[in-house]
Amino acid sequence: MDLNEKISYIKGLIEGMKLDETKDEVKVLKSMADLLDDMALTISDLENSIDEAAEVIDVLDEDLGSVEEILYGKD
C-alpha cells in the first residue's frame, strides 16, 4: 500500500466514524488528514521528479563515458 492509498484509508476511517463535525477535535482530525493527503501528493511528485532526474543523470553519465573514451582512449 503506497502513501496515497494509506491516507485514503485513514480518511475513509474518519468518515466512517460519523463524528460530530461541529466539534473542534473533529475539525482538527480532518484538517490533519487533509494535510497528510497534501504531503503524500507532494512526496509522490518529488519521487517522480527524482526518477526523471536519475534517468537524465544516467544518460549524461553514458555520454560523458563516451567523450572520455574518445579523449583518453579505452584505458
Secondary structure as GFF3:
##gff-version 3
##sequence-region A 1 75
A	DSSP	alpha_helix	3	16	.	.	.	ID=ss1
A	DSSP	alpha_helix	24	72	.	.	.	ID=ss2
###
